[in-house]
Amino acid sequence: MANNGKSIPWTDDESCPCGSGKIYKNCCKKKKIKYYKKNDKEYIKSIPMDKEIEKLLKSCEKKFIKVFGRKPSKNDFVIFEALDYDFDKYTRKLKYDKSIPNDYVYAYDRTGLMVNDLNKDKLPDIEIEEFNLAVQEYNKLLNEQIKDNEANMLQVAEATNEYIKNLWEETSEEIIYVLNRCIRESQRVIGITKGFNIKDIKDFILYCIYKTIQNLRTLQTLINEGYVENSFAVVRFIYEILLNVIAFKNDKELFKNKILPLVGLDEGTFERKDNNTVIEKSTGKEYYCKIKISNLAKQAGTEYELLYNTLYYDLSGFIHVDTFTAKKIFAEMDNFLDIDECYVAGILSIIFSMEIIGELSDFVDMPKQLQKDLQFYINSKFETLLNALDVIQVLDNKEIYNIIKKTLQLYKF
């Protein structure tokens, strides 16, 4: 920023404001970094602008003019798209895409600096030193010798997150592969075609399979981008699908009284009385078709009712717009010392999806060989998923994971 006539340039023999302890002419002045005194407490820092930054600012100015219909004034911000709460997502992405060494990403996370050959001549020596110390800190912690079978927090977090990341990426693709086969084997077509309608329990189950696949695909994108709250919202959707499959597959009367009357609306055999009630035209019988998720959980069994009373409430905290939601979404998380909640969401989703597969494995309308293959797949992953919950509990020791272990035990063949 240039001198505006009111600020006073830093003199050569004054102590450099970067905090190095050197005088200005022997410090930042050598790197063409200029300082101006704005008042007794504030100063303005000016560094040479490279062509890329100049190009970016011009682009931001054009966008400002296009959107707001005027040129930005001297008091307007022109770069405000990368808000502070996106910083953690950006750091997380750098960490996992491996394009930059993790010790540099750690230093960036800790200092807000990314020192390289292109910018080190524009940064004060003290900031470069701060960055380098953070790099050294990461490597020291990561390579610290494990004593008495106890690792430091960074070692535990790095190993845990890498483990659940790899498990999520591998198993989510496998589950989608398995569920697509279920549709193919049941329909004798590739995928659910346009014009598909639910006419019976088999169609309803196929629709649930389709929705599970779509939610897993959505979750893959959300986890990759680091959207924690949206990821847990999708976990809730998959959990609801599981409850629907359990309840309606195992209670034909429930399906007959809650789902088929709604099918009859499209066929013209029923008419709507209000948002929740439909009437059978031939008999005049009324059917109340609304069913609460809590009732589905109760229908699914004791373990799922208990899970509803804990997990579902927690997951709802990522969806509703209130102070509780805001507190969860904006909670401080450390990309290097805390468990990656996106991948926790991924593990929960594959467990619930696996339990859906467990329900499909004894569904009478599934081909017998497919039922056997589904049971084989569940058994092959059973211990791995239990172990994943144990690993997660090292950093996130919640009772809810013990409840999920109990529901998973229901599907060991």
Secondary structure by P-SEA (a helix, b strand, c coil): ccccccccccccccccccccccccccccccccbbbbbccccbbbbbccccaaaaaaaaaaaaaaaaaccccccccccccccccccaaaaaaaaaaccccccaaaaaaaaaccccccccccccccaaaaaaaaaaaaaaaaaaacccccccccaaaaaaaaaaaaaaaaaaaaaaaaaaaaaaaaaaccccccccccccccaaaaaaaaaaaaaaaaaaaaaaaaacaaaaaaaaaaaaaaaaaaaaaaaacaaaaaaccaaaaaaaacccccccccccccccccccccccccaaaaaaaacaaaaaaaacaaaaaaccccccaaaaaaaaccccccccccaaaaaaaaaaaaaaaaaaaacccccccaaaaaaaaaaaaaaaaaaaaaaaaaacccccaaaaaaaaaaacccc
